[in-house]
Amino acid sequence: MCGIVGFVGKDNAVHKLIHGLKTLEYRGYDSAGVALLQDNDITVVKDKGRIANLENILNYEELTGTIGIAHTRWATHGIPSKDNAHPHMDPHHHFAVVHNGILENYLELKDFLLSKGYSFVSETDSEVIPILMEYYYEQEKDVLKAFKKTLKDLRGSYAILVISPLLPNTILVAKKNSPLVIGKGKDGIYAASDIPAIISYTKDFYFLEDGESAVIDDEIHFYDSEFKEIHKDSKTIHWDMSAIDKNGFPDYMLKEIHEQPDALKNSLNGLDHPVGFLNFSLDKKYLESIREIYIVACGTAMHAGLVGRYAIEQICRIPTRVEVASEFRYQNPIVDEHTLCIFISQSGETADTIAALKLAKKLGAKTLTITNVFESSITREADYTIYTHAGPEIAVASTKAYISQVGMMVALAIYIAELLGKNQSEVAQIKKELLELPSLMKQVIDKNQEYLKIAKKMVSVQDLFYIGRGNDYHVAMEGSLKLKEISYIHSEAYQAGELKHGPIALIEDGTFVFGIITDPKLSEKTLSNLEEVKSRGANVVLVTNEDIKEDIVIPIPKTNTLLSPILAIIPLQFVAYFIAKEKGLDVDKPRNLAKSVTVE
Ligand code: F6R
């Protein structure tokens, strides 16, 4: 989950590294550091805290090196502290290393190195890398051989950058199960965990596959997992850099909530032309042979999957189940060539989702991913990729990516139903309403000051509940997750009918309960459940597209039930946002979280 960036060139490196780290801060922000090669030595500056803190302690005048590496951390092994911050070095300061990933065999390697007399200063798994390199260097007196031997010993996931005064003008790079890109700019060569870190310097990118490594000096030399030199072609990536500005909004999250109508519109572009929209076509015979669809994802993406399942089952009548990616592998899933497995991931880098995809492929299923990030790791594993065109999502809490994922899942259901010739008039109507949603979303967004008033009533509550039935329950889950993530208020989402089987014991005088009602078939039943909590003292806030009297009502426009989550979630996103702001919290970088979860 950490962010890494490196530069080899003729210009001063530190400014480029700090710029890169700032764009990567969403990957982790509990400590940060840089290492530069200068005066035939390695200079390391690092500290606990955010990148702004690192900037405060950097003495730019003294940091003149033109080769360097940098890291922003999301702690896994060891607390956030200066010692645990990267870059890490060996005791002789021959090697400085930044690492993203987790080394599964680090204890074994550490014991081995301790037995050889080496000492460690951090509690991290990553520190074994420079020390192992030093161990092999002492034997081989050859940095590249030491690097290769070190890589052979590592088990787990890694994207690694190494600098060494023993190999001036060079960065060593390796990747396995963690993202890594290399970019060739006019002023030098860059390496980073993510494209945004270096996109302002280059548009030409090389993507390393798992097990590959590279030696970067004036040129880039690529190697396969057996260290045979290989050739790679670059890919040109054009990104709109203005998308990563706040554009006058105080936070990325608020900006991204406002961008949702455009995000959906862009994602659905071409829906009337299935092949253009999907950039691939699924064979009708294949679709007819599918016995079951699995949708696998984590967190918010999994919530989008739940709405997707609803759509697929309703209009395609194909049995569909949704699984949390971190559990999928341990369930001995019943998956074969008659299963279509769909993996949803905004970042395209989520370790659990990618691992689940690899298993599904091994079991013979066709795999399709829905992701927002061009050329992300998951796209290179999946048989088919559908891009959501939500634009870069920077705030840790997902909003516009969720909306686009839901939109794409419904669009996929429409596509499958059309191909199979199922429920044609209903499908045509849903398609029409889906395309109308962006303008209805704007109406919901425009009422945000109403949501602020409601949020203000909840700033000091300890618990909040969200209930709904059917698709409304899926909205409840996502609303509850948004609140937890950014306001740190405990909240629960329940199927409205399930409350009386236990959780209703938690309702007391003054407890706020959000009810979501957008399905006329279910409204009477959910209303009864809201009466049950009211008679136990709860304050009900109702999000609905029906004409229902309640103390606090958030009205939203009517749309098809399969689509209503796209409208109903917006007030809940705003409420979570406003509560967090009222509490003075950093909404874009909530505590303990990171945007891209590349550890299992
Ligand atoms: C919540 C959130 C997370 C992600 C989850 C999966 O706001 O963003 O729950 O949805 O970590 O991430 P991706 O979609 O990148 O696989």
Residues whose N, C-alpha, C, O or C-beta is under 5 A from the ligand:
A	BS01	F6R	C298 G299 T300 A301 I344 S345 Q346 S347 G348 T350 V396 A397 S398 K595 V597
